[in-house]
C-alpha cells in the first residue's frame, strides 16, 4: 500500500517537473498529453537511432522515452549550422540564376564576418586576398647593389663562411637554372623574418615592453619574401621532388635558425645579411641568363604586376629587377640589426625601418 502511494506520488512529481522544464530543455512543441498516446508522438524530432514505431507504452516507459529525447536537443550552434546550409542553398540558387562571380564565392557566416569589397584606384575590382592595394608599392631599384659587410669579428666570419658553404650544394644542384634556384631560395628567405618577429613578440610579452617596431619590420620582411615565392611559383611550376626538397630544407633551416636566434641574435641577423647578399648575386645572374636568352623572358605574372605596381606589359625581367631591389633592402635591414646588437644595445632602442622597400 505504502509502496503504491510513493510510486504514484513519484510519477506525479516527475510529470510536474517535465511540465516545468520541458519547454526549456526539450525542443518539442508540446509535452505528450497522455501516456496512452502513441510513442511516435513522444519521439518526434528525436535522433535517428531511436526506432519511430507506433507503440503504446505505459506511464513509466513514457518517462523513459522522454529521457532519450535529450539526445536531440537543438543548441544555438546547431541551429546556426542549419541556417548556414540554407544560405548556401540560396547562394547556389543565385549562381544558377546568373549571379556574378563575387556572389558565387560568398561564404555565409553566422558570426557576421563579411568580406570587404576592395577596388583598385581605377574602380575595377581587386582580385587578390593575400594582399591589399594599400600594401603594394613601387620598388626602389636605385639602391646600391654592391654593398658588402666585410667580416671582421669571429662571429662575422663564421656567418660569412657558413653562407658561402651553403651556396656550394645549391650551385651543384641548380647550376644555371636560376628560375628554379630563386624559387628554392625564397622558401628559405621567408623564414628568418617570421622567426625573429615571433621571438621578439614573445620577448615583448614577457618583459612588458615595446619592440620599437621591429616585430612589424621583421614580419613585413617575411611577408615580402613570401610574395616573391608566390610570384615565382607562377613562373616555374615545382614538381613533387622539388616540393619534397623544400619541405626537408625548410624544416631543418627553421629549427636551426630558431636556435641560432635564441643563442645570438646578432649572429642570426648577420647570417641573414649575408644570405641576402647571395640573393642579390643570384638575381643578378638571373638577369644575365634572361639577357642571353637562356631563360625565356615571359610576361610578368598578374600578381607581380599588382604587387609592385608594374606596367601591364611588364616582363619577367622587370619582376627580377624589383625582387633584387627587395633583397638588397633586406640585406641592409639585417646587417643594421646585427650592428645594433654588436653595440651592446637592443633592437627596441633604435627605430625600426618599417616600410623600407
SERO-4910 file (N, C-alpha, C, O; in steps of 0.05 Angstrom, whole numbers):
BEGIN
 pado doro    nc1    nc2    nc3   cac1   cac2   cac3    cc1    cc2    cc3    oc1    oc2    oc3
  Unk    A     17    -24      0      0      0      0     17     25      0     14     43    -16
  Unk    A     36     25     19     54     48     21     71     51     -4     77     74    -13
  Unk    A     80     29    -15     96     29    -39     81     40    -62     92     55    -79
  Unk    A     56     33    -65     39     42    -87     35     72    -85     36     86   -105
  Unk    A     30     83    -61     26    112    -57     52    127    -65     50    147    -78
  Unk    A     75    117    -56    100    130    -62    105    130    -92    116    150   -103
  Unk    A     98    108   -106    103    106   -135     85    126   -150     94    139   -169
  Unk    A     60    128   -140     42    148   -153     51    176   -149     51    193   -167
  Unk    A     60    182   -124     70    209   -118     95    215   -135     98    238   -145
  Unk    A    112    195   -137    136    199   -153    130    205   -182    143    221   -195
  Unk    A    110    190   -192    102    194   -220     91    222   -225     98    235   -244
  Unk    A     74    231   -206     62    258   -208     84    279   -207     84    299   -222
  Unk    A    103    275   -188    125    295   -185    142    296   -210    149    318   -219
  Unk    A    147    273   -222    163    273   -247    149    287   -269    161    302   -285
  Unk    A    122    282   -272    107    295   -293    106    325   -289    107    340   -308
  Unk    A    104    334   -264    104    363   -258    130    376   -266    131    397   -277
  Unk    A    152    362   -259    179    373   -266    182    374   -296    193    394   -307
  Unk    A    173    354   -311    175    354   -340    158    377   -352    166    390   -371
  Unk    A    135    382   -339    118    404   -349    131    431   -345    126    449   -360
  Unk    A    148    433   -325    161    459   -319    186    462   -337    189    483   -349
  Unk    A    204    442   -337    229    445   -351    228    436   -380    246    440   -395
  Unk    A    206    423   -388    204    413   -415    208    434   -436    224    430   -454
  Unk    A    193    457   -435    196    478   -456    224    488   -458    232    498   -479
  Unk    A    240    487   -436    267    498   -437    287    479   -448    305    486   -464
  Unk    A    285    453   -440    306    434   -447    298    415   -469    316    401   -480
  Unk    A    273    414   -476    265    396   -498    255    413   -521    240    432   -517
  Unk    A    263    406   -545    256    422   -569    230    414   -582    225    420   -605
  Unk    A    213    399   -567    186    391   -578    167    414   -573    171    430   -554
  Unk    A    147    416   -589    128    438   -587    111    435   -561    107    455   -548
  Unk    A    102    411   -555     85    406   -532     93    381   -518    106    364   -530
  Unk    A     86    378   -493     91    354   -478     68    334   -485     45    343   -487
  Unk    A     73    309   -488     52    290   -494     29    292   -474     33    295   -450
  Unk    A      5    291   -485    -18    295   -468    -23    272   -449    -31    277   -426
  Unk    A    -19    248   -458    -25    225   -441     -5    203   -447      6    201   -469
  Unk    A     -2    186   -427     17    164   -430      7    143   -449     22    127   -459
  Unk    A    -19    144   -456    -31    123   -473    -29    131   -502    -37    115   -519
  Unk    A    -18    156   -509    -15    164   -537      8    148   -549     25    138   -535
  Unk    A      8    146   -576     30    131   -589     57    143   -583     61    167   -580
  Unk    A     77    125   -580    104    134   -574    116    150   -596    135    165   -591
  Unk    A    106    148   -621    116    163   -643    113    193   -638    129    209   -648
  Unk    A     92    201   -624     88    229   -618    108    238   -597    117    261   -598
  Unk    A    115    221   -579    134    228   -558    162    231   -570    177    249   -562
  Unk    A    168    215   -590    195    215   -601    198    233   -625    218    231   -640
  Unk    A    179    251   -630    180    269   -653    205    286   -651    209    301   -632
  Unk    A    222    284   -672    246    300   -673    269    288   -659    290    301   -657
  Unk    A    267    264   -648    289    252   -634    310    242   -653    307    244   -677
  Unk    A    332    232   -643    354    224   -660    346    200   -676    327    185   -669
  Unk    A    360    195   -698    352    175   -718    355    147   -707    342    128   -717
  Unk    A    372    143   -687    377    115   -679    353    104   -663    353     80   -657
  Unk    A    334    121   -655    311    112   -640    290    103   -660    283    118   -678
  Unk    A    280     80   -657    261     69   -677    234     83   -673    223     83   -651
  Unk    A    224     95   -694    199    110   -693    176     92   -701    164     95   -722
  Unk    A    169     73   -684    147     55   -689    125     60   -670    130     61   -646
  Unk    A    100     65   -680     78     70   -662     74     46   -642     66     24   -650
  Unk    A     80     51   -618     77     31   -597     65     44   -572     73     66   -564
  Unk    A     46     31   -561     34     42   -537     50     33   -513     57     10   -510
  Unk    A     55     52   -496     72     46   -473     58     56   -448     40     73   -449
  Unk    A     67     46   -426     56     55   -401     68     80   -390     87     90   -402
  Unk    A     59     90   -367     69    115   -356     99    114   -350    113    134   -355
  Unk    A    109     92   -339    137     91   -332    154     91   -357    175    103   -358
  Unk    A    146     76   -378    161     77   -403    160    104   -416    178    112   -430
  Unk    A    137    118   -412    135    144   -424    157    162   -414    169    177   -430
  Unk    A    163    161   -388    184    178   -377    211    169   -387    229    185   -392
  Unk    A    214    143   -391    239    132   -401    245    142   -429    268    149   -436
  Unk    A    224    142   -446    227    152   -473    233    181   -474    248    191   -492
  Unk    A    222    196   -456    227    225   -456    256    231   -448    267    251   -457
  Unk    A    268    213   -433    296    217   -426    314    214   -451    334    228   -454
  Unk    A    306    197   -470    321    194   -495    319    219   -512    337    224   -528
  Unk    A    299    235   -508    295    259   -525    317    279   -520    321    297   -537
  Unk    A    331    278   -498    353    297   -493    374    295   -514    388    314   -520
  Unk    A    377    271   -527    397    267   -548    391    285   -572    409    290   -588
  Unk    A    367    295   -574    360    311   -598    357    340   -592    345    354   -608
  Unk    A    369    350   -570    367    378   -563    380    395   -585    402    388   -594
  Unk    A    367    416   -594    378    434   -614    391    458   -601    377    475   -591
  Unk    A    417    459   -600    431    482   -589    431    504   -609    424    501   -632
  Unk    A    440    528   -600    441    551   -618    461    547   -640    456    556   -663
  Unk    A    483    533   -634    503    528   -655    491    510   -677    496    514   -701
  Unk    A    476    489   -668    464    471   -688    445    486   -706    444    482   -730
  Unk    A    429    504   -694    410    520   -710    425    538   -729    416    543   -752
  Unk    A    449    548   -720    464    566   -738    475    550   -762    476    561   -784
  Unk    A    483    525   -757    494    509   -779    472    504   -799    476    504   -823
  Unk    A    447    499   -789    425    495   -808    419    520   -824    413    519   -847
  Unk    A    422    543   -809    418    568   -824    439    573   -845    433    583   -867
  Unk    A    464    564   -839    485    567   -859    480    549   -884    485    557   -906
  Unk    A    469    525   -879    463    507   -901    441    520   -919    442    518   -943
  Unk    A    422    533   -906    401    546   -921    412    568   -938    405    572   -961
  Unk    A    431    584   -926    444    606   -940    460    595   -964    461    607   -985
  Unk    A    474    572   -959    489    561   -981    471    553  -1005    479    556  -1028
  Unk    A    448    541   -998    429    534  -1019    420    559  -1034    417    558  -1058
  Unk    A    416    581  -1019    408    606  -1033    430    616  -1051    424    626  -1073
  Unk    A    455    614  -1042    478    623  -1058    480    606  -1083    484    617  -1105
  Unk    A    476    580  -1080    477    562  -1104    454    568  -1123    458    568  -1147
  Unk    A    431    574  -1112    408    581  -1129    413    607  -1143    406    610  -1167
  Unk    A    426    626  -1129    432    652  -1142    453    649  -1164    450    662  -1185
  Unk    A    473    631  -1160    493    627  -1181    480    614  -1205    487    620  -1228
  Unk    A    461    596  -1201    447    583  -1223    430    602  -1238    425    599  -1262
  Unk    A    421    623  -1224    404    643  -1237    421    665  -1252    409    683  -1263
  Unk    A    448    662  -1251    464    681  -1266    476    703  -1249    482    724  -1259
  Unk    A    479    698  -1222    492    718  -1205    521    719  -1211    533    698  -1219
  Unk    A    534    742  -1207    563    746  -1214    581    729  -1197    573    716  -1178
  Unk    A    607    728  -1204    627    711  -1191    631    719  -1162    637    702  -1145
  Unk    A    628    744  -1155    632    753  -1127    611    740  -1109    617    732  -1087
  Unk    A    586    739  -1119    565    727  -1104    568    696  -1102    561    684  -1082
  Unk    A    579    684  -1124    583    655  -1124    602    647  -1102    598    626  -1089
  Unk    A    623    662  -1097    644    655  -1078    637    664  -1050    653    660  -1032
  Unk    A    615    677  -1046    608    687  -1020    604    663  -1001    589    645  -1007
  Unk    A    617    665   -977    614    644   -957    597    654   -935    605    673   -921
  Unk    A    574    642   -930    556    652   -909    569    648   -882    582    627   -877
  Unk    A    567    667   -864    579    666   -838    559    673   -817    548    695   -817
  Unk    A    555    655   -798    537    660   -776    548    683   -758    533    696   -744
  Unk    A    575    686   -758    588    705   -740    589    733   -751    600    751   -738
  Unk    A    578    738   -774    577    765   -785    602    775   -797    606    799   -801
  Unk    A    621    756   -803    647    764   -815    643    765   -846    643    745   -859
  Unk    A    638    789   -856    632    792   -884    657    802   -899    672    819   -888
  Unk    A    663    792   -923    686    802   -938    682    831   -947    660    839   -955
  Unk    A    704    846   -945    702    874   -954    706    876   -984    722    861   -995
  Unk    A    692    894   -996    694    898  -1025    716    918  -1030    714    942  -1023
  Unk    A    737    909  -1042    761    926  -1047    763    931  -1077    759    913  -1093
  Unk    A    770    955  -1085    773    962  -1113    800    976  -1117    813    986  -1098
  Unk    A    809    975  -1142    834    989  -1149    828   1019  -1151    806   1028  -1148
  Unk    A    849   1034  -1157    847   1063  -1160    828   1071  -1183    815   1091  -1183
  Unk    A    828   1053  -1203    811   1059  -1227    782   1049  -1223    766   1052  -1241
  Unk    A    776   1038  -1200    749   1028  -1194    744    999  -1201    723    989  -1194
  Unk    A    763    986  -1214    760    958  -1221    763    941  -1196    777    948  -1177
  Unk    A    750    917  -1195    751    901  -1171    779    890  -1165    794    883  -1184
  Unk    A    786    888  -1140    811    877  -1131    808    847  -1128    791    838  -1113
  Unk    A    824    831  -1142    820    802  -1142    838    786  -1123    836    762  -1122
  Unk    A    856    800  -1109    874    785  -1091    865    786  -1062    856    807  -1053
  Unk    A    867    764  -1048    861    763  -1020    886    762  -1003    885    767   -979
  Unk    A    909    755  -1014    934    752   -999    947    779   -994    965    781   -977
  Unk    A    939    800  -1007    950    827  -1002    929    847  -1012    914    841  -1030
  Unk    A    930    871  -1001    911    892  -1007    924    914  -1023    949    916  -1024
  Unk    A    909    932  -1036    921    953  -1052    939    972  -1036    959    981  -1047
  Unk    A    932    976  -1011    949    995   -995    975    981   -986    992    995   -974
  Unk    A    979    956   -992   1004    942   -985   1022    940  -1010   1045    930  -1008
  Unk    A   1013    950  -1032   1030    949  -1056   1049    973  -1056   1045    992  -1041
  Unk    A   1069    972  -1073   1089    994  -1074   1106    992  -1099   1105    972  -1113
  Unk    A   1120   1013  -1104   1139   1014  -1126   1167   1010  -1114   1176   1025  -1098
  Unk    A   1181    989  -1123   1207    983  -1112   1228   1003  -1120   1227   1014  -1142
  Unk    A   1246   1009  -1101   1268   1028  -1106   1291   1012  -1118   1307   1001  -1104
  Unk    A   1292   1012  -1145   1313    997  -1159   1339   1012  -1160   1359   1001  -1171
  Unk    A   1340   1036  -1149   1365   1052  -1150   1383   1045  -1126   1405   1057  -1124
  Unk    A   1375   1027  -1109   1391   1020  -1086   1418   1009  -1094   1421    995  -1115
  Unk    A   1439   1014  -1078   1466   1004  -1083   1467    974  -1080   1462    963  -1058
  Unk    A   1472    960  -1102   1472    931  -1101   1499    919  -1094   1501    895  -1090
  Unk    A   1520    935  -1093   1547    925  -1088   1556    927  -1059   1579    921  -1053
  Unk    A   1539    936  -1042   1546    938  -1013   1553    910  -1003   1541    890  -1009
  Unk    A   1574    910   -986   1582    885   -974   1593    890   -946   1610    908   -942
  Unk    A   1585    875   -927   1595    878   -900   1620    860   -897   1619    836   -899
  Unk    A   1643    874   -893   1668    859   -891   1669    846   -863   1669    860   -843
  Unk    A   1671    819   -862   1672    806   -836   1699    811   -821   1721    808   -833
  Unk    A   1696    820   -796   1720    826   -780   1721    809   -755   1743    799   -748
  Unk    A   1699    806   -741   1699    791   -716   1696    761   -722   1691    753   -745
  Unk    A   1699    745   -702   1696    716   -705   1668    709   -714   1665    693   -732
  Unk    A   1648    721   -701   1620    714   -708   1614    723   -737   1600    709   -751
  Unk    A   1625    746   -745   1620    754   -773   1632    734   -793   1620    727   -813
  Unk    A   1657    726   -787   1670    707   -805   1656    680   -805   1653    667   -826
  Unk    A   1646    672   -782   1631    647   -780   1605    649   -797   1598    630   -811
  Unk    A   1592    672   -795   1567    676   -810   1573    676   -840   1558    664   -856
  Unk    A   1594    690   -848   1601    693   -876   1608    665   -889   1597    659   -910
  Unk    A   1625    650   -876   1634    625   -887   1612    603   -885   1612    585   -901
  Unk    A   1594    606   -866   1571    588   -865   1553    591   -890   1545    572   -902
  Unk    A   1548    617   -897   1532    622   -920   1546    613   -946   1534    602   -964
  Unk    A   1572    618   -947   1587    610   -971   1587    580   -974   1585    569   -996
  Unk    A   1588    565   -951   1588    536   -952   1560    526   -962   1558    506   -976
  Unk    A   1539    540   -953   1512    532   -961   1508    536   -991   1491    523  -1004
  Unk    A   1523    554  -1003   1520    560  -1031   1530    538  -1049   1520    534  -1071
  Unk    A   1550    523  -1040   1562    502  -1056   1542    481  -1066   1540    475  -1090
  Unk    A   1526    468  -1048   1507    448  -1057   1485    460  -1075   1475    446  -1093
  Unk    A   1479    485  -1070   1458    498  -1087   1469    502  -1115   1455    497  -1135
  Unk    A   1495    510  -1118   1507    513  -1144   1508    487  -1159   1504    485  -1183
  Unk    A   1514    465  -1144   1517    439  -1157   1490    428  -1166   1488    415  -1186
  Unk    A   1469    434  -1150   1443    423  -1156   1429    438  -1179   1418    426  -1197
  Unk    A   1429    465  -1177   1413    481  -1196   1430    491  -1220   1419    495  -1242
  Unk    A   1456    494  -1216   1473    504  -1237   1462    531  -1249   1460    550  -1234
  Unk    A   1456    532  -1275   1447    556  -1287   1416    559  -1288   1406    578  -1300
  Unk    A   1402    541  -1275   1373    543  -1275   1364    562  -1253   1355    554  -1232
  Unk    A   1368    588  -1258   1363    608  -1237   1334    612  -1231   1327    621  -1210
  Unk    A   1316    605  -1250   1288    607  -1244   1280    588  -1221   1265    595  -1203
  Unk    A   1290    563  -1222   1285    544  -1201   1301    550  -1176   1293    545  -1153
  Unk    A   1325    561  -1180   1343    567  -1158   1330    589  -1140   1330    586  -1115
  Unk    A   1319    610  -1152   1308    631  -1136   1282    622  -1122   1276    632  -1100
  Unk    A   1268    604  -1135   1244    594  -1122   1251    579  -1096   1238    583  -1075
  Unk    A   1272    562  -1097   1282    549  -1073   1293    569  -1053   1288    566  -1029
  Unk    A   1306    589  -1062   1318    609  -1045   1296    623  -1029   1300    629  -1005
  Unk    A   1274    629  -1042   1252    644  -1028   1238    628  -1007   1228    639   -987
  Unk    A   1238    601  -1010   1226    585   -989   1242    586   -963   1231    581   -941
  Unk    A   1268    592   -965   1285    594   -942   1286    623   -932   1286    628   -908
  Unk    A   1287    642   -951   1289    670   -944   1266    681   -928   1268    701   -914
  Unk    A   1242    668   -931   1219    677   -917   1217    668   -888   1199    676   -873
  Unk    A   1236    651   -880   1236    640   -853   1247    659   -832   1234    663   -811
  Unk    A   1271    671   -836   1283    687   -814   1266    710   -804   1265    714   -779
  Unk    A   1253    724   -821   1236    747   -812   1214    737   -794   1208    750   -773
  Unk    A   1201    714   -801   1180    703   -784   1190    694   -757   1178    699   -737
  Unk    A   1213    680   -757   1225    670   -732   1233    693   -714   1227    694   -691
  Unk    A   1247    713   -726   1255    736   -710   1232    752   -699   1232    760   -676
  Unk    A   1212    757   -716   1188    771   -707   1173    756   -685   1164    769   -666
  Unk    A   1171    730   -688   1158    714   -667   1172    715   -641   1160    718   -620
  Unk    A   1199    712   -641   1214    713   -616   1213    740   -603   1212    742   -579
  Unk    A   1215    761   -620   1213    788   -608   1185    793   -597   1182    807   -577
  Unk    A   1165    782   -610   1137    784   -600   1135    772   -572   1124    784   -553
  Unk    A   1145    747   -569   1144    733   -543   1161    748   -522   1153    750   -499
  Unk    A   1183    759   -530   1200    775   -512   1186    800   -502   1188    807   -479
  Unk    A   1172    813   -520   1157    837   -513   1135    830   -493   1130    846   -475
  Unk    A   1122    807   -496   1101    799   -477   1113    792   -450   1102    799   -429
  Unk    A   1136    779   -450   1148    771   -424   1158    795   -408   1155    795   -384
  Unk    A   1169    814   -423   1182    837   -409   1163    861   -406   1171    881   -394
  Unk    A   1139    859   -417   1120    882   -416   1133    907   -427   1132    928   -415
  Unk    A   1144    905   -451   1157    928   -463   1152    929   -493   1145    908   -506
  Unk    A   1156    952   -505   1153    956   -534   1176    943   -549   1197    938   -538
  Unk    A   1172    939   -574   1193    927   -591   1207    948   -609   1226    941   -623
  Unk    A   1198    973   -608   1209    993   -625   1202    990   -654   1214   1003   -671
  Unk    A   1181    974   -659   1172    970   -687   1186    947   -701   1180    942   -724
  Unk    A   1204    934   -687   1220    913   -701   1203    888   -706   1209    873   -725
  Unk    A   1183    882   -690   1166    860   -696   1152    863   -723   1152    845   -740
  Unk    A   1141    887   -726   1127    893   -752   1147    893   -775   1141    883   -797
  Unk    A   1171    904   -771   1191    905   -793   1199    877   -802   1201    872   -826
  Unk    A   1204    859   -783   1212    832   -790   1190    816   -802   1194    800   -821
  Unk    A   1166    820   -793   1143    806   -805   1137    816   -833   1129    801   -850
  Unk    A   1142    842   -837   1139    854   -864   1159    840   -883   1153    834   -906
  Unk    A   1184    836   -873   1204    823   -889   1195    795   -896   1198    786   -919
  Unk    A   1185    780   -877   1176    752   -882   1153    752   -903   1153    735   -921
  Unk    A   1135    771   -900   1112    772   -919   1122    779   -947   1112    769   -967
  Unk    A   1141    798   -949   1152    806   -974   1166    782   -988   1164    778  -1012
  Unk    A   1182    767   -973   1195    744   -984   1175    723   -993   1179    710  -1013
  Unk    A   1154    720   -978   1133    701   -986   1120    709  -1012   1113    692  -1029
  Unk    A   1116    735  -1016   1105    745  -1041   1124    739  -1065   1115    734  -1087
  Unk    A   1150    740  -1059   1169    732  -1080   1164    703  -1089   1164    697  -1113
  Unk    A   1160    686  -1069   1154    658  -1075   1128    654  -1091   1127    639  -1110
  Unk    A   1107    668  -1082   1081    666  -1096   1084    675  -1125   1071    665  -1143
  Unk    A   1102    694  -1130   1107    704  -1157   1121    683  -1174   1112    677  -1197
  Unk    A   1143    672  -1164   1159    654  -1180   1145    626  -1182   1153    610  -1200
  Unk    A   1126    620  -1165   1111    596  -1169   1094    598  -1195   1087    577  -1207
  Unk    A   1087    622  -1203   1073    626  -1228   1091    623  -1252   1082    617  -1274
  Unk    A   1117    627  -1248   1136    625  -1269   1146    597  -1273   1147    587  -1295
  Unk    A   1153    584  -1251   1163    556  -1251   1145    539  -1234   1143    544  -1210
  Unk    A   1133    519  -1245   1116    501  -1230   1133    480  -1217   1144    463  -1231
  Unk    A   1135    479  -1190   1152    459  -1177   1140    431  -1180   1115    428  -1178
  Unk    A   1157    411  -1184   1147    384  -1185   1148    372  -1157   1155    385  -1138
  Unk    A   1141    346  -1155   1138    333  -1129   1165    332  -1115   1167    334  -1090
  Unk    A   1187    327  -1130   1213    325  -1118   1222    352  -1106   1233    353  -1084
  Unk    A   1217    373  -1120   1225    400  -1110   1208    407  -1086   1219    420  -1067
  Unk    A   1183    400  -1086   1166    405  -1062   1176    389  -1038   1176    400  -1016
  Unk    A   1184    365  -1042   1195    349  -1020   1221    360  -1010   1226    360   -986
  Unk    A   1237    370  -1029   1262    382  -1021   1258    407  -1004   1272    412   -984
  Unk    A   1238    424  -1012   1231    448   -997   1222    440   -969   1229    453   -950
  Unk    A   1206    420   -967   1196    410   -941   1218    403   -923   1218    411   -899
  Unk    A   1238    389   -933   1261    380   -916   1279    403   -909   1286    406   -886
  Unk    A   1286    420   -929   1304    443   -924   1291    463   -904   1304    473   -886
  Unk    A   1266    468   -908   1252    487   -891   1251    477   -862   1255    493   -843
  Unk    A   1246    451   -858   1245    440   -831   1272    443   -817   1273    450   -793
  Unk    A   1293    437   -831   1320    439   -819   1327    468   -814   1337    475   -792
  Unk    A   1322    485   -833   1331    513   -831   1315    528   -809   1327    543   -794
  Unk    A   1289    522   -808   1273    536   -787   1283    530   -759   1287    549   -744
  Unk    A   1287    505   -753   1296    498   -726   1324    508   -721   1330    516   -698
  Unk    A   1342    506   -741   1369    515   -737   1370    545   -732   1384    555   -714
  Unk    A   1355    560   -748   1355    589   -745   1342    597   -719   1350    617   -706
  Unk    A   1321    583   -711   1308    588   -685   1328    587   -662   1330    604   -645
  Unk    A   1343    565   -662   1363    561   -641   1385    583   -642   1395    593   -622
  Unk    A   1393    589   -667   1414    610   -670   1404    637   -660   1420    651   -648
  Unk    A   1379    644   -665   1369    670   -657   1366    671   -626   1371    692   -614
  Unk    A   1358    649   -614   1357    648   -585   1385    651   -573   1388    665   -553
  Unk    A   1404    638   -584   1432    638   -574   1445    665   -579   1458    676   -561
  Unk    A   1442    676   -603   1456    701   -610   1441    715   -633   1446    709   -656
  Unk    A   1425    735   -626   1410    750   -647   1429    764   -666   1423    766   -690
  Unk    A   1452    773   -657   1470    788   -675   1482    769   -695   1486    777   -718
  Unk    A   1487    744   -688   1497    724   -707   1474    717   -727   1479    715   -751
  Unk    A   1450    714   -717   1428    706   -734   1423    727   -755   1419    721   -779
  Unk    A   1422    753   -747   1417    775   -766   1441    777   -786   1437    784   -809
  Unk    A   1465    772   -777   1488    774   -795   1487    752   -816   1493    757   -839
  Unk    A   1478    728   -808   1475    706   -827   1455    714   -849   1459    709   -872
  Unk    A   1432    726   -840   1412    734   -859   1423    756   -877   1416    757   -901
  Unk    A   1438    774   -866   1450    795   -883   1467    784   -905   1466    793   -928
  Unk    A   1483    764   -899   1500    751   -920   1483    734   -939   1489    732   -962
  Unk    A   1461    722   -929   1443    707   -946   1431    726   -967   1428    719   -990
  Unk    A   1424    750   -958   1412    769   -976   1432    779   -997   1425    785  -1019
  Unk    A   1457    781   -988   1478    788  -1008   1480    766  -1030   1484    773  -1053
  Unk    A   1478    741  -1021   1478    720  -1041   1453    720  -1059   1454    714  -1082
  Unk    A   1431    729  -1047   1406    732  -1063   1409    753  -1085   1401    749  -1107
  Unk    A   1422    775  -1077   1427    796  -1097   1444    786  -1120   1439    791  -1143
  Unk    A   1465    770  -1112   1482    758  -1133   1466    739  -1151   1470    739  -1175
  Unk    A   1449    723  -1139   1434    703  -1155   1415    717  -1174   1413    708  -1197
  Unk    A   1402    738  -1165   1384    752  -1183   1399    767  -1205   1388    771  -1227
  Unk    A   1423    776  -1199   1439    789  -1220   1447    769  -1241   1446    775  -1265
  Unk    A   1454    745  -1233   1460    723  -1253   1435    715  -1268   1436    708  -1291
  Unk    A   1412    716  -1254   1387    710  -1267   1382    730  -1290   1373    722  -1312
  Unk    A   1387    755  -1285   1383    776  -1306   1402    770  -1330   1394    775  -1353
  Unk    A   1426    762  -1324   1445    756  -1346   1435    733  -1364   1438    734  -1388
  Unk    A   1423    712  -1351   1413    690  -1366   1388    698  -1383   1384    688  -1405
  Unk    A   1373    717  -1372   1350    727  -1387   1359    743  -1411   1348    741  -1433
  Unk    A   1380    759  -1407   1391    775  -1429   1403    757  -1451   1402    764  -1475
  Unk    A   1415    735  -1443   1427    717  -1462   1406    701  -1478   1411    691  -1499
  Unk    A   1382    699  -1466   1361    683  -1478   1361    654  -1469   1345    638  -1478
  Unk    A   1378    648  -1450   1379    620  -1438   1353    614  -1424   1342    592  -1425
  Unk    A   1342    634  -1410   1317    632  -1397   1297    651  -1411   1304    674  -1416
  Unk    A   1274    641  -1418   1255    656  -1434   1243    680  -1418   1235    676  -1395
  Unk    A   1243    703  -1430   1232    727  -1417   1202    728  -1421   1193    742  -1440
  Unk    A   1187    714  -1405   1158    712  -1408   1145    737  -1396   1157    752  -1381
  Unk    A   1119    741  -1402   1104    763  -1389   1103    760  -1359   1102    738  -1349
  Unk    A   1103    782  -1345   1103    782  -1316   1076    770  -1306   1056    776  -1317
  Unk    A   1077    755  -1284   1052    745  -1273   1034    768  -1263   1044    789  -1255
  Unk    A   1008    763  -1264    989    784  -1256    993    793  -1227    990    816  -1220
  Unk    A   1000    774  -1210   1004    780  -1181   1028    799  -1177   1027    816  -1160
  Unk    A   1049    796  -1194   1072    813  -1192   1065    841  -1202   1075    861  -1191
  Unk    A   1050    843  -1223   1042    869  -1234   1027    886  -1213   1031    910  -1211
  Unk    A   1009    873  -1199    993    887  -1179   1009    893  -1154   1006    914  -1142
  Unk    A   1026    874  -1145   1041    878  -1120   1062    899  -1122   1065    916  -1104
  Unk    A   1076    900  -1144   1098    920  -1147   1089    944  -1165   1105    961  -1172
  Unk    A   1064    945  -1172   1053    966  -1189   1069    969  -1215   1076    991  -1223
  Unk    A   1073    947  -1227   1087    946  -1253   1068    953  -1276   1044    950  -1272
  Unk    A   1078    962  -1298   1061    968  -1321   1048    942  -1331   1059    920  -1327
  Unk    A   1025    944  -1344   1011    920  -1354   1027    903  -1373   1023    878  -1374
  Unk    A   1045    915  -1387   1061    900  -1407   1088    891  -1395   1107    885  -1410
  Unk    A   1091    891  -1368   1116    883  -1356   1124    855  -1362   1106    838  -1367
  Unk    A   1150    850  -1363   1160    823  -1369   1174    811  -1344   1177    824  -1324
  Unk    A   1183    786  -1347   1196    773  -1325   1221    788  -1316   1227    788  -1292
  Unk    A   1235    800  -1335   1259    815  -1328   1253    838  -1309   1268    844  -1291
  Unk    A   1230    851  -1313   1222    873  -1295   1217    862  -1267   1222    875  -1247
  Unk    A   1205    838  -1265   1200    826  -1239   1226    820  -1225   1228    825  -1201
  Unk    A   1245    809  -1239   1271    802  -1227   1285    827  -1216   1298    827  -1196
  Unk    A   1282    849  -1231   1294    875  -1222   1283    884  -1195   1298    892  -1178
  Unk    A   1257    883  -1192   1245    893  -1167   1249    874  -1144   1253    883  -1121
  Unk    A   1250    848  -1150   1256    829  -1129   1284    832  -1119   1290    830  -1095
  Unk    A   1303    836  -1137   1331    840  -1130   1333    865  -1112   1349    865  -1093
  Unk    A   1318    886  -1118   1319    910  -1102   1308    904  -1074   1319    914  -1054
  Unk    A   1287    888  -1072   1277    880  -1046   1298    865  -1029   1301    871  -1005
  Unk    A   1312    847  -1042   1333    832  -1028   1355    850  -1018   1366    846   -996
  Unk    A   1362    870  -1033   1382    889  -1024   1373    905  -1000   1389    910   -982
  Unk    A   1347    912   -999   1337    925   -975   1337    907   -951   1343    916   -929
  Unk    A   1330    882   -954   1331    863   -932   1360    859   -922   1364    855   -898
  Unk    A   1378    859   -941   1407    858   -933   1414    880   -914   1427    876   -893
  Unk    A   1406    905   -921   1413    928   -904   1399    926   -877   1412    933   -857
  Unk    A   1374    918   -876   1359    917   -851   1372    897   -832   1375    903   -808
  Unk    A   1380    873   -842   1391    853   -824   1420    860   -815   1427    854   -792
  Unk    A   1436    871   -833   1463    880   -824   1460    903   -803   1475    904   -784
  Unk    A   1440    920   -807   1436    942   -788   1427    930   -761   1436    940   -740
  Unk    A   1410    910   -761   1401    898   -736   1424    884   -722   1426    886   -697
  Unk    A   1441    871   -737   1465    859   -724   1483    880   -712   1495    875   -691
  Unk    A   1487    902   -726   1504    923   -716   1493    934   -689   1509    941   -671
  Unk    A   1467    936   -687   1455    946   -662   1463    928   -639   1470    937   -617
  Unk    A   1461    902   -643   1468    882   -622   1498    884   -617   1506    880   -594
  Unk    A   1515    888   -637   1543    890   -633   1551    914   -615   1571    913   -601
  Unk    A   1534    934   -616   1539    958   -599   1530    954   -570   1531    973   -554
  Unk    A   1520    930   -564   1511    925   -537   1483    935   -531   1476    938   -508
  Unk    A   1468    942   -552   1441    953   -548   1420    932   -558   1427    912   -570
  Unk    A   1395    938   -552   1373    921   -561   1359    935   -584   1361    959   -588
  Unk    A   1346    918   -600   1333    929   -624   1313    951   -618   1310    970   -633
  Unk    A   1299    948   -596   1278    968   -589   1289    996   -584   1274   1015   -584
  Unk    A   1315    998   -580   1328   1024   -574   1333   1039   -600   1339   1063   -598
  Unk    A   1330   1027   -623   1334   1041   -649   1308   1038   -665   1296   1016   -666
  Unk    A   1299   1059   -677   1274   1058   -693   1276   1037   -715   1296   1036   -729
  Unk    A   1256   1021   -718   1256   1000   -739   1250   1012   -766   1234   1030   -768
  Unk    A   1263   1002   -787   1258   1013   -814   1233   1001   -826   1234    985   -845
  Unk    A   1210   1008   -814   1184    997   -824   1178   1009   -852   1181   1033   -856
  Unk    A   1170    992   -870   1163   1001   -897   1188   1008   -914   1186   1022   -934
  Unk    A   1211    997   -906   1235   1002   -921   1237    983   -945   1244    960   -942
  Unk    A   1230    994   -968   1230    977   -992   1250    988  -1012   1253    977  -1034
***
